[in-house]
Each structure stands twice: as structure tokens, then as C-alpha cells.
């Protein structure tokens, strides 16, 4: 059944002024009383203070007896202090038949019918209660003579029903929009689309008319009887035409199929409407000039009158082709933006196009990612074309090109390219063996996200290595667009100068690590957004001065900024901490780790990228494949945090420590976490390792007899003695700290089962003595619960 079936009247109330007109033409116009205002074609504006309404004397169009009927109206209140009749024949005395209204006493919408003019059968919509001003409500109310119920619903919500077996009085009361008879109970707000049907609408019809809150115009409800077929009258062979448009003259359910008497095809091959109005489009691609002009015709299966055919002249052979982009390439998005200007090129034959347009297509599913757009800085000459286009981040993409003449007609359209490429973020992995092993160490890795790739001197390829795969997968989950890994870490390299003949990163000689990286950077377009640095084992073996190391990091960052053309505001250099090495000097080793901590935290453009101190060693300095995967997730989380795409990413830090008698309370500052955990995920904190306390600058240490967590952000240490003066605390000091049961937060970086680790202390933390109270006071004051 069509929406228009059994429609009694439809006052759209879209007039600028004057009487209310029935768009359906079945009922008389309603008389404007006291000048109801217009609302820009979107309803009429009723002012209660001016007693405004529309009315008509009793008539069959507005009267109902013991029959099915449905009322609907859109209402946006300007005030709700008083009761207001929206539609009805009612004086709330002895001349009542039906009314849809707002009751200020209950702050609810109601619907009533009367079988005798005096007795009211009422059903109430308990939601919304109360309704709000300046909010549009679409109300439906109906009498079901078969089920003997009256019903109301608001905004396609809950249907509220009440039993009523006596029917509805067909009396002589006046009909009103925006007031009751009298006049009384004037509406104050915007009324629109007041309608009545002599039937009960189905729930599906109510949903269709509600239209997610937008409502439906009368034109939508009227059933189509015919349709138009319009479009171009000429085009080129083997080129898609501009759009043909098919438009039913009302609501239509059915399929329209275009056809040709020549060689060619339509896309789509048929167009379907499902209780819809409005036009749909298709294109025609002729494959031969034979029989030109081709006669294009359309037929439908819904009983509509078919329009006349169109003669389509097919012009001779103009072609355009594309030079495909590199397979698997990821373009680094522009600094501070979400697009990338990319160069496109190709060839043409026949008529030289005046303009060339490119369309970006999603490889998965073939949908349009960016519609036809003219290339910029275009060069079109001698059978070749080229130019640039700003492409949004995303992918994988394909593309097409088409040429147009000076009048805007399409001369030719290329086929869709086949190589996959995208726009996203490039992350450089730099440093020595523990970073190169992110790529090189492989042992049953996770499946690689297909929209991640790595770049090496050999070009673009699938990401390899447990660590790099985990990093790329986790980062793409956070960012949703393609992620490229620039794999340019080199094993056994130093930073400042050669160590036992090693290569080193500040050496600008061809073939050294940094020139190899910049060569790769040039190959991917000369830009990347993020770098992660993991290095320092060699420096730690010789006791490199911390200040020298930090100055060398400044030099390296400056060179990368120069190479990428970026600034510290849009390039992000993540400094990871030096992990454990079983053979190094503890003080030398800790100096490099402290350099990493200080430089990553304090340098503009840099950030703390994570700690691998808890990674178990498989030899003197390296980790297992599973550990590289865990670090990959930590790097990804830190990057996402740095880019503002995640609420956590750096892990907790120790912020202070206070001693109460023989107990130390350590306070940590969380980065997006809500608690502390151990390696196995438990939150008690018994037996955590890596913490040390000393009252003689760590010539000796005070024994920690027990540990526990005071959630969410404190750690309790029980000492075997009571210090008499302030002393020092440190966490994860030296070349191989005890990390068998390290401290973590309760996040899940990259979906890991272990949270982010507590960061090593930057220097030593001074533990102050509580002013008074001792341990007993600690409990008494409620600091430990």
C-alpha cells in the first residue's frame, strides 16, 4: 500500500502567509485567524499570545466515526508553559470529537477521542516527559476500530495504547489547527505537515514518514505515474558519458532499465527505487561508432509511462591512459595535514584535452574515494599529460583519468589502474642491532595488516619481523590509514664515532648509516613524520659522556629536520631507552640510558618512545622474537600518544617518595592508566623487582623486605631498618637491572597482555622523611587502606 492511499488531507503549512492549503486537494483550505506567521517554507509559526490558529466549520473531511484513522503533525515548541492543541475538534467541554495535544499539567503529549462529546478516552505518551522547546517532535496518533484501541507515538518511539470500544463521535464541532474551539489552548511554536489518513498506518510506514527525524514532504507520498529521461546527446567511443538522469514524478517502487540499439553498455545496467522519489543516474559507454547515433531508450517494470528515447551521437576515437603509481607505495601525508599532493601522468591520442581530471578509487569495493577533480599545474602536450592532485589520507587506492574539451564534454576516460598505493604515515626505524632485529627477527609472527608496508634499499615490500609487524599493525589500528616502515637501522653502529671500527650515524660518508637512510628517504619522497631511535650499546661499552651523547642526538635530529623539510612542531623523534646488556659497566650503561631519558623528555620535537629494560636477553644484548613484538606494540602506542590519537602511551613515572618509619610510599604519575600491575597481570605488587634505596649514595643499599601496590598509584616498600635522614631511591639502574617482576600499568598497548612499564628513574629520587607519625600514623591517617 502506498503512503498516499486513504490520505484524507495534508496541510503542509509551507505557505509564507495566508490560509492553510491542503496539498492533497481533498479538503478545503483552512482560514488564517490572527495572521499565523511563515517560517521560510518549513512550517507556520503560531503565537499563543496573539490567539493565532487555522479553522474551518465542521465538514466530512475532518470528521471521523467508528472507523480507523491516523493523525500526524510536526511540532517545535517555543514555550510549554500552557496546554496546547495541535490538531482537533475539541472544546474540552461538550463539543469534543478528537484532539492531539500537549498537556502542561503532566508535561506530556496526549491523544483523546470522545463518543458522546463530553466523555474523553485519553492515551498519554509518557516519553518524552517533559518535551523540550526548540526541539522538533513528529507525533502520530490513531484510532484502531478493529482492535478497539487509541494510540500515540512520538518520534517513531514507543507506541502507547489504551482500550476504547465506543468509537468516535461524528459531530458538528469546528476543526482547528493550533488551538481548541473557543478558541482555547493555543499552540505556541512551529506546526508543519498536519495530516490525516482514513486507515491505521503500519509501523513501517510511520518509520518511513519519520525519516530519522527529517519527516517527509507530500511530494514523497504521491505515487509516480511517469518519469523523465534526460542526458547528453553525444560522446566519444570507449568513453563513459556524463550522467543520464531518470526521475519519476512521485514515489516509485520498481526498476528502470536503459537499453541501446548500438554497441555499448550502461553503468549501472538498471536502477531500482524502493518507495522512493527523486532522480538516479547512469552513464553510457559506446564501444563502436557503428550505427551512430545510438538510440537510447528506457523501460520500467512498475507500470509507469516510459519517456521518449535519446539519440546519442558517437564521436571518433579519442583515448587517454595513465602511468600507474608504484605498487605498495605509501605517500607521507603533508606536514600538519591529512592530504598529500601527488604527481600523476599519462598519455592521450586524438583530440588534445583542455583539462585532465583524475578520480581516486578505493581498491576494496571500488567505491569513489575522491571524485573527478582537475589536476593542477597541468602540462598537456604532444600526446602526454601530467599534473598534481591533493589526495586524502587513506588507501589502498587505484585511479582513473579522463580528458575534457573546452566545453566540458568528456573526450575519453582511461581504464582503472591496478597498482595499490595509499597516503598515510611513514615511520623510520633507526639505530643498531636491537632496532634492525625488529625487521630481521622472525618466528611465527602475527599476520601482516595488508595496509602496512616497509621500505628498504630494495624498494617497497610487505613488513617483516615480529617487532615491525606488531608496530605497524598496532599503529594502523590506532590511525586507520596506511602505515609505512622505513627500515634503515644498521647493526653494530655507533653514534658519535667508530667503536672498534664500526660505522657510525654522524658520519656523512656515502655508504654510512645516515646517508643510506637519507637515500631511502629521497626514494619515498623526501619526507617522513616519525622516527624511532634505539641505540647505545657501543657507547655504553666505552663510557661515552652523557652530555656528549645528548649533543650528538641534537645534531642527528637537526639533520633529519633538514632532510625532511619539517620542524620540531610536525616531526616526531621518539627516543627509546637502552635495554639490558649483560657485559657492560653498570655506570657507563646507565649514563647512556639517562641520556635517552633526559633527551627524549626535554628536547623539543622529541618524545619518550618506550623502555625495553624488561626484555629478557637471549644473548649478551638481544631479545627474542616475542620481545621484539612486545616492543613494537609499545613503540606504536607511544607514537599514537604523541600524535594525539591515543589517551595513553608512555607508561607511569615515579613522581615522589616519602618515608614513614621503616616504610616508603612511592607515588607514581599515570599516563592514561588507572592502576599498577605485575608482569603476570596481578595487582598486588608483592615481590616486584628493580627498586633500590640507599642512604650512602648507593655505596650500599638498604634491604627491601616486602613490596605491595596501594592502588591506583602508590607503591609500598617495607625496609629492614628505619632511616634517620632523607635518602635516595632509584628504579632499573645499571646495565642489567632486575626486571624479573617489573612494574607496569594496567593499559594494554597494542592489545598486549602486559601494560606499559614504569619508566626508569631519571637520576636518583630523594626520599623525604615524614614530618611526624611514623608508620602507625600512616595507617591512622588513612594513606594505606
N, C-alpha and C positions, 0 to 999 in steps of 0.2 A: 504494500500500500504506500502511495506517495504521501509526503508530508502535507501536500495541499488538499488531499482528499478530506471531504466533510469539513473544510475550513469555513466557519461562519463569517468571520470578519478579521481584518488585520489592520489595525491603526498603527502605522509605523512611527508616527509622531516625529517625522523628519522635516516638517514644514518650518519655514523661517518664522511664520506668524499666521494668524487666522485660524479657521476651522480645522478640525482633525479629519483627515481624509482616509477612507477605507481603501487600502491598496488593492484589496481583493475585488472591490467593486460590488459586493453583495449587500452591503448595508449603507445606510445614509451617512453623510458627513455629520460630525458632532459639532455643536455650536460652541465657539470660543466665548467663555464668560470671564470678563475682567482681564482680558488680554494676557493669555498664557504666553510666556516668552519662548524664543527659539534657543537652540543650543548647537548652532553650527551644523545642522543636519544630523545630529546624533541625539535626538530626543527633544522633549519640550520641558521648559523649566517652570515648575509650579511654585508660586509663592503663597504659603498659607496665610500670611498676614494680609494679602490682597484678595483672599477668597477666590482664587483662580481655579477653574475646572472646565471640563468639556461635558456637555449634556445633550440628551435627546429624550423626547417624550417616549413613553412605552411603545414598543413595536415588536413584531415577531422576531426580528433579527437578534434582539438582545434578551429574549425570554426563553426559559427552559422549563419543561415539566419534569415528569418522572422519566428522564432519559439520560443517556450518557452524555457528558460534556466535559471539556477541559478548558481552563483559562491559563494564560501565561502573560507575564509582563516583566520588563527590566526596570529596576528601581535603584536610584542612587540618592540617598537621603542627604539633605542639607541640615536638617535638625530632626531629632527623635524625641523631643520633649512631650509631644502630644500624640494621641492616636490619629491614624491617617488611613483613609480608604483609598485604595489604589484602583480597583475595578469593582463596580457593583450596582445593584438595585436594592438600596437599603437606606432606611432612616433610623434604624435601631429603636423603633417604636412598634408600629403596627403595619408598616408597609415594607416588609423585608422579603426578599426572594433569595439573593445570594450576594456575597461580598468577599473579596480578597483584600486583607487589610493588615495594618500594623497596630498592635495593642500596646500602648505605653505603660499600662499597669503591670504587664508581665514582661515587657520588652521582648516580644516575640511576634512573628508573623502568624496570622490565623486565616482560616477559610471557614465560612459558615453558609449553610443553606437553611431555608425555612419552608415548611409545608403549609403553614397557615398564616404567614405574615407576621406572627408575634413570637413564636417559639423558635429559638435558634439552635441548630445542631452544629457544634463547633469542633474543628480539629486544629491542633496547635503544632507548629514546628518548633521543637524545643532547642534546636540548633539552627542558626546562631542565637545566642541569648547572652548578652544583648547584641543586636547587629550594630554596625559602626556607620558613622557618617562618612561621606566621600568614598564609599565602597559600593561597587555595583553588585546587586543581587538579582539573579534570574529566578523567578518564582513560577512554579507550576501548581495548579490546584484542580481537582477533578471530582466529579460525582460519577460513581460506577453503579448504574441502575441494576446491573445483573448481580454484582457481589454485594449490593446494598451497603456501600461504604462511601465516605467522603475522605479526601486525601490531599496532602500538601507535601511538597519537597522544595528545598532551596538549593540552588547551585548544583543540581544533579546529585544531591546528597541523599540522606536517609529519607525514606517515604514514611510519613506519619499518617495513620489511618484511624478512623472512628466509624463505628457501625451507625447506619441510618437507613431505615426501611420505609420511610413515608414519602419519599420523592421530594420534588421541589415545586413550590407554588409558581404557576404561570399567572402572575398578577398584572397590575397596571402601574407599577411603580416606575418612576423616572430612572433612566440609565445615566450613570456618571462615570467619568474618568477623573480621578484626582480629588474626589470628595464623596460624601454621602448626600442623600436627599435632605434638603432643608434650606440651605446647604449646611452640612456639619462635617467635622473631621477632615479638614482639607489636607491634601498632600503638600509636603514641603521638600522639593527636590526634583530630580530628573526622572521622568517616566518615558519609556520607549517600548515599542513593539508590543502593544496590547492586542492580544489575540484570543479567539475562541474557536474551538472545534466541537462539532456535534458527534464526538466519539471520545473514547479514552485513548490517549497516546500510549504507545508502548514505552518501556524503559529505554529501549534502544533509540526511539525517536526523541525522547527527552534528552538523552546524551548527545544526539546529533544536533539538536537545536541549541543546547547549552554551549557546545563547541569550545570546551575548555575555558569558558568564561567570556568568549567573544560574541556569543549569540549568532543568529542567522538572519540575514535580510529576507524580505518577502521574495525577492527575485530568486533566492536559493530554493525556495519551496515550490515554485511553479514548474511544472513538468515541461521538458523540451518537446517541441514538435518538429523542429528542423535545425539545421546547423549551417555555418558558413565555412568555406574552404578558400583561404587566401594565401598568397605567397609569391615568390619570384616567377618571372616568365622566361628566364634564360639562365644559363650557367655553362660551365665547362665540362667536357668529358672527363671522367675519372676524378671529379672533384665534387665534394658534398656541397649542395646548395645552401643558401641561407634558409632560415626556417619557413616552413609552411605551417599555418595555424588553422586548427579546426575548433570551432566554437559553437556548441549547442546553445539554443536560445532560452534554455532553462535547465532545470535539474535533469540529469540523464543517467541511466544505468544501461550500459551496453558497450559494444566495441565498434569502432570505426576503422575500416581497413583501406589504406590507399593502394592504388594499382597504376601500372603504366602499360602502354601499348608498345613501348620500346624496350631496349636493353638497359636495365638499371634496377636499383633497389632502393627501398625506403628504410630509414632508421629512426625510430623503431618501425617494425613491419606492421604493427597495428597499435591502436591507442584505446585504452579502456577507461571508462568512467564508472564509478560506483556511487550512485546517489550524489553526484557532483554537478557543479556548474562551472563555467569558465573554460578557457581555451587550453589546448595542449598542442605541442609542436612536434614536427618531424622534419627530416631532411631527405633529399633525393640525390642519389649519385648515379648519373648515367654512365654506362660503360662503353657506349658506342654512339657515334654521330648519326648512324643509320636511322632513317625514319624521322629525323628531326623536322618539325618539332614533335616531341613526345607528348601524347595526350595523357594527362594525369587525372585520375578520377578517384572518387571515394564512395564507399558503400557502408551501411551500418546494419547491425542486427537488432536494433531497438525500435524499429517502426518509424524512424524519422524520415522526413523528406530530404533526399540527397541533393546537394547543390550541384551547380554546373562544373564541368571539368576545366582544367587549366592546360593551355598549350605551352609547353616548355621547350624553348629553342636550345639545342645543344651545340656549343661552340667547339672549335677545333682543339688540338692537343696542346695545353699548357701544363707543365709539370713543375713540381718543387720537391726537393729531397733534403734530408737532414744528415749532417755529420754527427753520429752518435757520440755521447759522452762516455768517459771511461767507466767500464763495468766496476761496480762496488765502490766507486769513489764517494767519499763524504766531504762535502764542502763545509769549511768552518763558517758558521754564521758571523755576520758583521759584528764588530765590537759594539757592545751595548744594545744590540738589536736582535731581531728574530727572523731576519731575511738574509739572503746572500745575492749579490749581483753576479750573475753567471754569464759567460760568453757562449753564444750559440752561433752556428754557421751551417751552411749547406749550399746547394746548387739549385738552379732553375733552368728551364728551357722554354722556348716560345716567347710569349709576351713578358717583358720585364715588369715585375710587380712594382707598384709605387710604395707599398708598405708590406712588411712581413710581420705576421703575428705568430706567437708561439702559445700553445696550450700545454700546461703541465698536468700529467695524468698519474693518478695513484696506481702503482703496479698491481696492488692487491685489489681486485674487483673492478678496476678500470674506471672508477669514478673520477670526476674532474677535481683536481686539487687547486688549480688556478686557471680560470677561463681564458679564452683568446685575448692576448694582450700584445700590442705593438711593441717590437723591440726598440730599444734606444740606441743612439749612436750607430744607426744602421748604415751599412755600406751595401749597395745593391748595384752590381755592375758586372758585365762580361760573363754572365752565367753563374756568378757566385753571390751569395748574400751572407752577411754576418751582422751581429749586434749583441746587445746585452739586455738582460731581463732580471728584475728583482724577484727572487723565488722564496716563498715562505719556508721556514724550517719544517722538516718532515721527510717522508720517503719510506720505502723506495719509490722513485719516480721514473716515468717514461715521458716523452714529449712528442708533439706534432708541430708542424709549421704549415702556414698557408700564406699565399700571396694574394694581394688585393690590388685592383686597378685604382685610378684616381677617383672613380665614382663610388668606391667602396664595395664593388662586386668582387666575389671570390674568383680568382683565376684558376687556382689549383690548391689542393690540400695534400700534404705528404702522408705516407703511412706512419703509423706509430712506431717509435724507436723501440729497441728491445733490451738495451743495457739498463741495469738497475743502478741508481745513484740517489743521493739524498743531501739534505742540508741539515747540519747538526753541530756537534761539538767535537773538537779534536783535543785529546789528552796525551801529552808527551810523557813517556816513562824514561827518566834519566837517572844515571848513577852507575853503580858497578854490579857485581855478580848477583846479589840478592834482588836487584831490580830486573836484570836480564833474565834471571830464572823465573820471573813472573810469566815470561813468554815461553821459555825453553823447557821448564819442568812440567812434564805431562804424565799423569797417572789417573786414568778413569775420570777425566774432567766432566763437568756439567755440560749439557747441550748448549751450543752457542746460539745466542739470540741472533736471528738472521739479519737484523738491522744494526749489527756491530761488525766492524772490520778493523784490521790492523794495517799499518803501512810500514814497510821496511825498504831497504835499498832495492829490493826486488819488485816493489810496487804494492798494490792493494791485494789483500787476501783475507781469508777467514781468520778470526782471532784464534790463537793457540795458547796453550799453557793454562794450568789450573788457575793461577793467580790473575792473569789478564782476562780470562773468560769471566771469572767471578766479578772482577771490577767492571768490565763492560756491561755484563748482564744487569748487575745491580744498578749501575748508573743509568742505563736506558730505562729501567723500571721507574726510576725517580723522574726522569726528564721526558720520556715518551717519544723522543725523536732520535735519529741515528747517532751513534757514538763511535768515533774513530780513535784507535790507539796508535800513537806514533812510537814504535818500538825501537828506541835508539840508545838504551843503556848498554854499556860495554863492560865486560868482566875485568877484574884486576886493574881498575883505573884509579888514579889519584885525582885530587882537585888542584892543588897548588903547584906541584912539580913532580917529576918522576920519582917513584919509590922503587928501588931495586929494578930500574929500567922500565917501569910501567909507563903506559900512556897516561896523559892527564888532561883534565877538562879545560883548563885555561890556556892550553897550547893551541894556537890558531894555525898550525901547520896542517896542510892538506893530509887527510887520512887519519888525523887525530879525532877523538870523540866529538868535540864540539863542531868542527867543520863537517863531519859526517852527519850530525844532527841537522845543521842548517841546510845542507844539501837536500836532505829529506824534506825539511820544512819548505824549501823552494818548490819541490816536486808536488806538494799538496796545495800550493797556492800562496805560500809565504806567511801563513797565519795559523796560530792555534790559541786556544783560550785558557788552557790549564796545563801545567807541568807538575809532575810529582818527582821529587828528588829523594833518593835513598843511597847513601854513600858514606864512607868514612872509616871503614875497617883499616885501610892502609895508613891513613893519617893517625889513627889511634896507635898503630904499632910503633911509630917514631916519636910520639908525643907532640904532635902539631899544636901550637899555641891556639887557644880558643879564639882570641881576638883576630889572629891571622886568618883562621878558618872563616870566621864571620865576614871579614873584609873580602875574602875570596868569593863568598856567596853573593855579596853585594855586586862584585864585578860580573859574576855569571848572570845574575838577574838583569843587570843593565844591558848586557849583550843580547839577551833574549828579547828584552823590550825593544831594542833597536832592530833586531831581525824581524820581529812580528809587526812593528809599527804601532804597538799598543803602549798603554800607560799603566801605571800601578792601579788605576781605578777600574780597568777592564781586562787585565791579565792577572791570573791567579797562580802563584807559585807555591805549591804545597811542599813543605819540608817534613819528611818522615824522620823518626828518630833512629839512631843507630841501635841495632839489636845486639844480641849477646855474641861474644867471641870468646871461646874458652882459653885461648892462649895469650890474650892481650894483658898489658898492665892495667890495673883497675883505674888508677887515677888518670892515665892518658886516655883511656877509653871513655871514662865519664866526662872528661873535658870536651870531647867531640859531641857526645850526646847533649851536654849542656849547651854547646854552641848551637845545635839543632833546635833545642827548646827555645832558647833566647831569640835566635834569629827568626824562627817561624812565628813567634808570638809578637815580636816587636817591630818587624820590618814591614813598611807599607808595601802592599802588593803580595805579601807572603801570608801563609797560614799554616797552622799545625795540621799535618796530614795523617797522623796516627803513630802508634807505638807498636813495634814488633818485639819488644823486650820479652814477652811471654811466649814467643815462638820456640818450641823445643828444637835443639840442634841435632842434625843428623851427621855432622862432622864438626870441624872447629868453628864454622861460621854460617853454615847454610841450613835450610829448613826443608821440611817435607812438602810434597805437593799439596796436601791438605792445609798446611800452614800458609802456603802462598795463596791458596783460595781464600782463607780467612782474612789475610791482609788485603787481598783485592776488594773484599766487601768493605773493609774499614776505609780504604782509600776512597772508594765510591761514596761512602756515607759522608766523609769529610768534604769531598768535592760538592756533593749536593747541598750540604750545610752552608758551604762558602758561597754557593750560587743563590742561596735563599730558597732552595727547593725542598729542604727538609728541616724539621724542627730540632734535630739533634745530629751530632756528627763528630764531636771532638772528645767526648768522654769527660769524666769528672776530674777535678783538680783539688789538691789539698789547699785550703784557704787559711786555716789556723789550727792551733793545738794548745790545750790548756791542761795542766797537771793538777789533780786533786789528790793529795797524799801520794799513794802508790798507783794511782790510775791516771791515764792520759786520755782525754777526749779529743779526737781529731775531727774537725769539721771539714766536709768537702763541699764544693760548689758543683752542682749538676749542670750539664748542658742538655736540657730537654728530657732528662731521665727523672724517675720518681723513686728510685731506691738503689741499693747496693746488692750485689750477688757475688758468689764464689764461682770458681771455674765450672762446677757441676750444676750451677743454676740455683743452688740453695741460698737462702738469705740470712743465715745465722752469723756467718763470719768467724766461726771457730777455726783457728789454725791457719788463717791467711798468712801469706809469706811476703817478704820483700821489705818490710818496715824495720827500721833500726833507730834506736835512741842512744844518745851519749852525752855525758857531762864533761868530757875532756876532748872535744873536737874529734871524736871518733878514733882516738888512740886506742880506746877500749869502748865496749858497748854495754849498756845496761840490759840485762836479760828480760825479755818479754815472756811472761809466763802463760798468758792467755790473751786471746783476741775475740771480739764479737762486734756485730753491727748493731748500732742504735738507729734503726730506720727512721727517716729515709736517708739521712745524710751525715751520720756520725759513726766513728769507729772507736771502740773502747779497747785500750791496751791495759792489761794488768801487769805491773812491773814487780820484780822481786826485791825492790828497795824503794825508799821514799826519798827522792832528790831534795836537796836543801836549797838549790838555786835553779834558776832557769837553765835549760839545756837544749839540745838540738835533736831534730828528727829528720830522717830522710827516707826516701822510698825508691827502690830499684836503682841503687848505686852500683857502679863498677862495671867490669867487663862481662860478668855472668851473674847477674842478680838471681836470688832465689825466687823463681816465678812459678814454682810447682803448684801453688794455690794463690795466684794473684787475685787482685781485687778488680771487680767490674761493676758497671752499672746495669740496670735492668732493661736496656734497649735491645733491639735485635738488628744490628747493622746489616743491610743487605739480606735480611731474613736469616741471619746466623743464629745458632743456638746459644752463643756466648755474647754477652754485652760488650760495650766498649770499655777498654781497660782504664783504670785510674792512671792518670799521667804521672810519670816520674817527677819528683820534686825538682824545682828549679833552684839549685843551691840547697842549703840546709834551712829547715824551718825552725825558728825559735819557739820552744815550748815554754810558755809562761806559767808561773805558779799561781793558782787561785788565791785570791786575797785572803779568804778565810773559809772555814767549813770543812775542808778536807774531804775525804771520800764519803764519810757519813753525811756531810752536808749536801754532797752531790745527790744522794738518794733523797734526802729530805726536801731538797728544793725541786724535785721532780724532773731534773735533767735526764735521769735514767728512769725509764718506766718499766 
